[in-house]
Amino acid sequence: MQTIKPSPTLNTVLMVEDTLRKMDESVIKVSELKRRLPKQINHISLMVILNYLEQSNKIFVSLKGISWIENNSSSLKKAVESGFEI
């Protein structure tokens, strides 16, 4: 029998993303993230969202927890664009 993965809604993805972006700590555990979310979320749906955010380079997942790593700084983008490859 084939199992069907849940497909989180865009609102749910944005809710998780916003919660992670606004956290004060540099690392947060999944259990703590679940507590901080404004609405409850299915664990499997949360894992699908975290996988997506990791693949899109917005978060880093390690044994210690989850860290928000996306940086939208315009000065950083300029430095990267004008930099040279080694």
Secondary structure, DSSP 4 states (H G I P E B T S, - for coil): ---------HHHHHHHHHHHHT-SSS-B-HHHHHHHSSS---HHHHHHHHHHHHHTTSEEE-SS-EEE-----HHHHHHHHH----
